[in-house]
Amino acid sequence: MTRKRHWLMKSEPEDFSIDDLERVGTEPWTGVRNYQARNFMRQMQVGDGVLFYHSNTDVPGIYGLAEVACTAYPDPTQFDRKSKYFDEKATREQPRWELVDVSFVRKLSHGIALDEIRLHAERLGEEFALIRKGTRLSVLPVTAAQWKILLSLEKK
């Protein structure tokens, strides 16, 4: 059995929030157009944990938990000329972009704001990409230790 991995996945709540995921249950994580983030999704396995992060909002932070519902497959938006994620270089024979489906687990009782996360930078380690300068990836790996630290910040 492979060890469960953990990830942080960012979404702008105006586009798709943890409330939206709770409402629909499972959703394809479309629109990732960064090769490193895509490669992280290729590593994901069913059951991996996901910290659902709201970005580009008044109080960015972790607002819920989800899990990976399937292994990576081609993102259909790359082939859709009407989609803002259309990629003219992608073909069905050689897709460039992949995604995974994520399933709702739970909303956090209180979100964990980015400012709060930064207060624990030393405990999280300098390799934690969310708080490292210059990192803007929408999909990030999270170690088991970081996962535990981050969830300990949830105010019950």
Contacts in CASP RR format, 6 or more apart in sequence:
PFRMAT RR
TARGET T0000
AUTHOR 0000-0000-0000
METHOD contacts of the structure
MODEL  1
MTRKRHWLMKSEPEDFSIDDLERVGTEPWTGVRNYQARNFMRQMQVGDGV
LFYHSNTDVPGIYGLAEVACTAYPDPTQFDRKSKYFDEKATREQPRWELV
DVSFVRKLSHGIALDEIRLHAERLGEEFALIRKGTRLSVLPVTAAQWKIL
LSLEKK
2 45 0 8 1.000
4 45 0 8 1.000
4 47 0 8 1.000
4 48 0 8 1.000
4 49 0 8 1.000
5 43 0 8 1.000
5 44 0 8 1.000
5 45 0 8 1.000
5 48 0 8 1.000
5 49 0 8 1.000
5 141 0 8 1.000
6 48 0 8 1.000
6 49 0 8 1.000
6 50 0 8 1.000
6 51 0 8 1.000
6 141 0 8 1.000
6 142 0 8 1.000
6 143 0 8 1.000
6 144 0 8 1.000
6 146 0 8 1.000
6 147 0 8 1.000
7 40 0 8 1.000
7 44 0 8 1.000
7 48 0 8 1.000
7 49 0 8 1.000
7 50 0 8 1.000
7 51 0 8 1.000
7 68 0 8 1.000
7 139 0 8 1.000
7 140 0 8 1.000
7 141 0 8 1.000
7 142 0 8 1.000
8 50 0 8 1.000
8 51 0 8 1.000
8 53 0 8 1.000
8 62 0 8 1.000
8 130 0 8 1.000
8 139 0 8 1.000
8 140 0 8 1.000
8 141 0 8 1.000
8 142 0 8 1.000
9 29 0 8 1.000
9 50 0 8 1.000
9 51 0 8 1.000
9 52 0 8 1.000
9 53 0 8 1.000
9 66 0 8 1.000
9 102 0 8 1.000
9 138 0 8 1.000
9 139 0 8 1.000
9 140 0 8 1.000
10 53 0 8 1.000
10 54 0 8 1.000
10 55 0 8 1.000
10 137 0 8 1.000
10 138 0 8 1.000
10 139 0 8 1.000
11 17 0 8 1.000
11 52 0 8 1.000
11 53 0 8 1.000
11 54 0 8 1.000
11 55 0 8 1.000
11 138 0 8 1.000
12 54 0 8 1.000
12 55 0 8 1.000
12 56 0 8 1.000
12 57 0 8 1.000
13 19 0 8 1.000
13 54 0 8 1.000
13 57 0 8 1.000
13 63 0 8 1.000
14 56 0 8 1.000
14 57 0 8 1.000
16 27 0 8 1.000
17 54 0 8 1.000
17 63 0 8 1.000
18 52 0 8 1.000
18 54 0 8 1.000
18 63 0 8 1.000
18 64 0 8 1.000
18 66 0 8 1.000
18 104 0 8 1.000
18 107 0 8 1.000
19 107 0 8 1.000
20 27 0 8 1.000
21 27 0 8 1.000
21 52 0 8 1.000
21 66 0 8 1.000
21 102 0 8 1.000
21 103 0 8 1.000
21 104 0 8 1.000
22 104 0 8 1.000
22 107 0 8 1.000
24 104 0 8 1.000
25 103 0 8 1.000
25 104 0 8 1.000
26 69 0 8 1.000
26 101 0 8 1.000
26 102 0 8 1.000
26 103 0 8 1.000
26 104 0 8 1.000
27 101 0 8 1.000
27 102 0 8 1.000
28 75 0 8 1.000
28 76 0 8 1.000
28 99 0 8 1.000
28 100 0 8 1.000
28 101 0 8 1.000
29 41 0 8 1.000
29 99 0 8 1.000
29 100 0 8 1.000
29 101 0 8 1.000
29 102 0 8 1.000
29 139 0 8 1.000
30 75 0 8 1.000
30 76 0 8 1.000
30 77 0 8 1.000
30 85 0 8 1.000
30 99 0 8 1.000
31 75 0 8 1.000
31 77 0 8 1.000
31 85 0 8 1.000
31 97 0 8 1.000
31 99 0 8 1.000
32 38 0 8 1.000
32 41 0 8 1.000
32 75 0 8 1.000
32 97 0 8 1.000
32 99 0 8 1.000
32 138 0 8 1.000
32 139 0 8 1.000
33 85 0 8 1.000
33 87 0 8 1.000
33 97 0 8 1.000
34 137 0 8 1.000
34 138 0 8 1.000
34 139 0 8 1.000
36 137 0 8 1.000
37 137 0 8 1.000
37 138 0 8 1.000
37 139 0 8 1.000
38 97 0 8 1.000
38 98 0 8 1.000
38 139 0 8 1.000
40 137 0 8 1.000
40 139 0 8 1.000
40 140 0 8 1.000
40 141 0 8 1.000
41 72 0 8 1.000
41 98 0 8 1.000
41 99 0 8 1.000
41 100 0 8 1.000
41 139 0 8 1.000
42 72 0 8 1.000
42 98 0 8 1.000
43 141 0 8 1.000
44 68 0 8 1.000
44 71 0 8 1.000
44 72 0 8 1.000
44 100 0 8 1.000
45 68 0 8 1.000
45 71 0 8 1.000
46 68 0 8 1.000
46 69 0 8 1.000
46 70 0 8 1.000
46 71 0 8 1.000
47 67 0 8 1.000
47 68 0 8 1.000
47 69 0 8 1.000
48 67 0 8 1.000
48 68 0 8 1.000
49 65 0 8 1.000
49 66 0 8 1.000
49 67 0 8 1.000
49 68 0 8 1.000
49 105 0 8 1.000
49 147 0 8 1.000
50 65 0 8 1.000
50 66 0 8 1.000
50 67 0 8 1.000
50 68 0 8 1.000
50 102 0 8 1.000
50 105 0 8 1.000
51 62 0 8 1.000
51 64 0 8 1.000
51 65 0 8 1.000
51 142 0 8 1.000
51 147 0 8 1.000
51 150 0 8 1.000
52 62 0 8 1.000
52 63 0 8 1.000
52 64 0 8 1.000
52 65 0 8 1.000
52 66 0 8 1.000
52 102 0 8 1.000
53 60 0 8 1.000
53 61 0 8 1.000
53 62 0 8 1.000
53 63 0 8 1.000
53 130 0 8 1.000
54 60 0 8 1.000
54 61 0 8 1.000
54 62 0 8 1.000
54 63 0 8 1.000
55 61 0 8 1.000
55 138 0 8 1.000
59 113 0 8 1.000
59 114 0 8 1.000
60 113 0 8 1.000
60 114 0 8 1.000
61 111 0 8 1.000
61 112 0 8 1.000
61 113 0 8 1.000
61 114 0 8 1.000
61 117 0 8 1.000
62 108 0 8 1.000
62 111 0 8 1.000
62 112 0 8 1.000
62 117 0 8 1.000
62 150 0 8 1.000
63 107 0 8 1.000
63 108 0 8 1.000
63 111 0 8 1.000
63 112 0 8 1.000
64 105 0 8 1.000
64 106 0 8 1.000
64 107 0 8 1.000
64 108 0 8 1.000
64 111 0 8 1.000
65 105 0 8 1.000
65 106 0 8 1.000
65 108 0 8 1.000
66 102 0 8 1.000
66 103 0 8 1.000
66 104 0 8 1.000
66 105 0 8 1.000
67 102 0 8 1.000
67 103 0 8 1.000
67 105 0 8 1.000
68 100 0 8 1.000
68 101 0 8 1.000
68 102 0 8 1.000
68 103 0 8 1.000
69 100 0 8 1.000
69 101 0 8 1.000
69 102 0 8 1.000
69 103 0 8 1.000
70 100 0 8 1.000
70 101 0 8 1.000
71 100 0 8 1.000
72 98 0 8 1.000
72 99 0 8 1.000
72 100 0 8 1.000
73 98 0 8 1.000
73 99 0 8 1.000
73 100 0 8 1.000
74 92 0 8 1.000
74 95 0 8 1.000
74 97 0 8 1.000
74 98 0 8 1.000
74 99 0 8 1.000
75 85 0 8 1.000
75 95 0 8 1.000
75 97 0 8 1.000
75 98 0 8 1.000
75 99 0 8 1.000
77 83 0 8 1.000
77 85 0 8 1.000
77 86 0 8 1.000
77 97 0 8 1.000
78 85 0 8 1.000
78 86 0 8 1.000
78 87 0 8 1.000
78 90 0 8 1.000
78 95 0 8 1.000
78 96 0 8 1.000
78 97 0 8 1.000
79 86 0 8 1.000
79 90 0 8 1.000
79 92 0 8 1.000
79 95 0 8 1.000
80 86 0 8 1.000
85 97 0 8 1.000
87 96 0 8 1.000
87 97 0 8 1.000
89 96 0 8 1.000
90 96 0 8 1.000
90 97 0 8 1.000
108 154 0 8 1.000
109 154 0 8 1.000
109 155 0 8 1.000
109 156 0 8 1.000
110 154 0 8 1.000
110 155 0 8 1.000
111 154 0 8 1.000
111 155 0 8 1.000
112 150 0 8 1.000
112 153 0 8 1.000
112 154 0 8 1.000
114 130 0 8 1.000
114 131 0 8 1.000
116 153 0 8 1.000
117 124 0 8 1.000
117 130 0 8 1.000
117 131 0 8 1.000
117 150 0 8 1.000
117 153 0 8 1.000
118 131 0 8 1.000
120 149 0 8 1.000
120 153 0 8 1.000
121 128 0 8 1.000
121 131 0 8 1.000
123 149 0 8 1.000
124 131 0 8 1.000
124 146 0 8 1.000
124 149 0 8 1.000
124 150 0 8 1.000
125 146 0 8 1.000
126 132 0 8 1.000
128 142 0 8 1.000
128 146 0 8 1.000
129 135 0 8 1.000
129 137 0 8 1.000
129 140 0 8 1.000
129 141 0 8 1.000
130 140 0 8 1.000
142 150 0 8 1.000
END
